[in-house]
Amino acid sequence: MERIGVGLIGTGFMGKCHAMAYGAVKAVFGDVPVIDRVALCDVDQGHTRKRAEEWGFARATTDWRDLLANSEIALVSITSPNGLHREMAVAALDAGKHVWCEKPMALTLADAEAMTQAAAKANGQATALGYGYLRNPALQYAKRLIEEGAIGEAFDFRGSVDEDYMADPDLAWSWRLKAREAGLGTLGDLTVHLISLAQELMGPIASLTAMVDVVHEERPVPGGHERAKVENDDIAHALLRFASGARGVMTSSRVAHGRKNGLKVEVHGSKGMLWLDNERMNELNLYLAEGPPERRGFRRILSAPHHADYGRLCPAPGHGLGFNELKVIELAELLYGVTGRPSASVTFAQGLEIEKVIHAFARSAAKGQWVRVG
Ligand SMILES: NC(=O)c1ccc[n+]([C@@H]2O[C@H](COP(=O)([O-])OP(=O)(O)OC[C@H]3O[C@@H](n4cnc5c(N)ncnc54)[C@H](O)[C@@H]3O)[C@@H](O)[C@H]2O)c1
């Protein structure tokens, strides 16, 4: 396949991110098809037409079904709010399209299962979910170090994901706070990313016990004096047991003042320890319990061309990649899947395993006890 037509639904934060990835992926990864940006969809025609011009899409529409009916489009990006993912993804798969859908998959586990079933009965189309942090070369190097035994037996995981985009109690109410449009709160927005990293480094999570809370229970409705009830979680913490027998801790918050992209993972092993903080995403910190004790300490490894896909984007060590560049790598992996090559995409089937974990958090918190994932 030398060319592929793409359609993009949504022009918000992630819509622009996907658009930039479509613009860059061929230049970065020469071995992928040329991208034809066929159609862009959002709810307002004037706005969508303007964005289509800016982002290089040939057409603008306000009807996503119209976009799916376009035979020039083989791959569809879904960057609309969570409550639309199931309907759009299943319809796209039914229309024979490859699908790149943002996380979380859907509002409920049943919706995520329906999407996975639609992908399983599709005619070989590729699916990918928006887990771009997995593509960080520093994270992939951490995974390699663990697999090679550099830190010995990896027996303990510590992870946190904190942001402050909801920290102001008077921040206006939005779709993200409504169960019918967003599903779970911090769990669907942030914890899913942390789970994706934890499972990448440590394998599947088998069971957990969680505490899930709303901190700011009401928020002002935009343009009025009323306040609306917040319907999903601000904070979600858990103790974990991995299938390997390793243990772990996860904390997540969308009301953590000062944290902007505080996605951190730390793995303790019998011979050393490593940690990574996405606010400094080009640095991997490694401690090896070897050599003279007086010389021991963490070494800070800066991402460089010999780490995973870094060299595709930048030939100079330590110059650093950013959030949007991870999305380019994520898209390249999807295009490898589309063209029948080995791909590291998080497929719908794999994403369902992440959804099972966040719903296990909610179940455990409701019951006040340990639950098995699944
Ligand atoms: N992977 C990540 O790191 C990451 C980061 C942020 C958001 N997300 C996910 O991306 C998705 C979108 O989040 P966002 O921050 O871009 O939201 P956003 O509010 O910035 O953008 C959503 C867009 O979808 C449009 N839209 C709504 N209904 C539509 C419809 N019927 N047809 C076409 N367009 C429609 C809206 O008008 C808006 O432009 C969510 O699922 C979110 O969880 C992922």
The ligand as an SDF file (V2000), in Angstrom:
LIG
                    3D

 44 48  0  0  0  0  0  0  0  0999 V2000
   -3.9850   10.0580   24.5050 N   0  0  0  0  0  0  0  0  0  0  0  0
   -3.9810   11.1340   25.2840 C   0  0  0  0  0  0  0  0  0  0  0  0
   -2.9630   11.4600   25.8900 O   0  0  0  0  0  0  0  0  0  0  0  0
   -5.2280   11.9500   25.3990 C   0  0  0  0  0  0  0  0  0  0  0  0
   -5.1520   13.2720   25.8900 C   0  0  0  0  0  0  0  0  0  0  0  0
   -6.3350   14.0270   25.9510 C   0  0  0  0  0  0  0  0  0  0  0  0
   -7.5490   13.4770   25.5490 C   0  0  0  0  0  0  0  0  0  0  0  0
   -7.5860   12.1860   25.1140 N   0  0  0  0  0  0  0  0  0  0  0  0
   -8.8720   11.5830   24.7010 C   0  0  0  0  0  0  0  0  0  0  0  0
   -9.2250   12.1420   23.4240 O   0  0  0  0  0  0  0  0  0  0  0  0
  -10.6450   12.2970   23.3380 C   0  0  0  0  0  0  0  0  0  0  0  0
  -10.9700   13.7550   23.0340 C   0  0  0  0  0  0  0  0  0  0  0  0
  -10.4140   14.5490   24.0250 O   0  0  0  0  0  0  0  0  0  0  0  0
   -9.9810   16.0560   23.7080 P   0  0  0  0  0  0  0  0  0  0  0  0
   -9.1640   16.5130   24.8690 O   0  0  0  0  0  0  0  0  0  0  0  0
   -9.3980   16.1670   22.3390 O   0  0  0  0  0  0  0  0  0  0  0  0
  -11.4300   16.7430   23.7620 O   0  0  0  0  0  0  0  0  0  0  0  0
  -11.8760   18.1170   23.1250 P   0  0  0  0  0  0  0  0  0  0  0  0
  -13.0920   18.5110   23.8490 O   0  0  0  0  0  0  0  0  0  0  0  0
  -10.6980   19.0560   23.0560 O   0  0  0  0  0  0  0  0  0  0  0  0
  -12.2430   17.7210   21.6110 O   0  0  0  0  0  0  0  0  0  0  0  0
  -13.3270   16.8970   21.2880 C   0  0  0  0  0  0  0  0  0  0  0  0
  -13.8150   17.3280   19.9150 C   0  0  0  0  0  0  0  0  0  0  0  0
  -14.8260   16.4110   19.4700 O   0  0  0  0  0  0  0  0  0  0  0  0
  -15.8320   17.1890   18.8380 C   0  0  0  0  0  0  0  0  0  0  0  0
  -17.1020   16.4760   18.7430 N   0  0  0  0  0  0  0  0  0  0  0  0
  -18.0280   16.2990   19.7220 C   0  0  0  0  0  0  0  0  0  0  0  0
  -19.0950   15.6460   19.2320 N   0  0  0  0  0  0  0  0  0  0  0  0
  -18.8360   15.3910   17.9270 C   0  0  0  0  0  0  0  0  0  0  0  0
  -19.5500   14.7490   16.8870 C   0  0  0  0  0  0  0  0  0  0  0  0
  -20.7730   14.2390   17.0850 N   0  0  0  0  0  0  0  0  0  0  0  0
  -18.9960   14.7000   15.6450 N   0  0  0  0  0  0  0  0  0  0  0  0
  -17.7610   15.2310   15.4260 C   0  0  0  0  0  0  0  0  0  0  0  0
  -17.0260   15.8470   16.3760 N   0  0  0  0  0  0  0  0  0  0  0  0
  -17.5520   15.9160   17.6190 C   0  0  0  0  0  0  0  0  0  0  0  0
  -15.9240   18.4440   19.6940 C   0  0  0  0  0  0  0  0  0  0  0  0
  -16.6180   19.4890   19.0590 O   0  0  0  0  0  0  0  0  0  0  0  0
  -14.4370   18.7300   19.9220 C   0  0  0  0  0  0  0  0  0  0  0  0
  -13.8780   19.5090   18.8990 O   0  0  0  0  0  0  0  0  0  0  0  0
  -11.2150   11.8130   24.6720 C   0  0  0  0  0  0  0  0  0  0  0  0
  -11.6090   10.4820   24.5200 O   0  0  0  0  0  0  0  0  0  0  0  0
  -10.0270   11.9170   25.6240 C   0  0  0  0  0  0  0  0  0  0  0  0
  -10.0900   11.0080   26.6940 O   0  0  0  0  0  0  0  0  0  0  0  0
   -6.4650   11.4290   25.0060 C   0  0  0  0  0  0  0  0  0  0  0  0
  1  2  1  0
  2  3  2  0
  2  4  1  0
  4  5  1  0
  4 44  2  0
  5  6  2  0
  6  7  1  0
  7  8  2  0
  8  9  1  0
  8 44  1  0
  9 10  1  0
  9 42  1  0
 10 11  1  0
 11 12  1  0
 11 40  1  0
 12 13  1  0
 13 14  1  0
 14 15  2  0
 14 16  1  0
 14 17  1  0
 17 18  1  0
 18 19  2  0
 18 20  1  0
 18 21  1  0
 21 22  1  0
 22 23  1  0
 23 24  1  0
 23 38  1  0
 24 25  1  0
 25 26  1  0
 25 36  1  0
 26 27  1  0
 26 35  1  0
 27 28  2  0
 28 29  1  0
 29 30  1  0
 29 35  2  0
 30 31  1  0
 30 32  2  0
 32 33  1  0
 33 34  2  0
 34 35  1  0
 36 37  1  0
 36 38  1  0
 38 39  1  0
 40 41  1  0
 40 42  1  0
 42 43  1  0
M  CHG  2   8   1  16  -1
M  END
$$$$
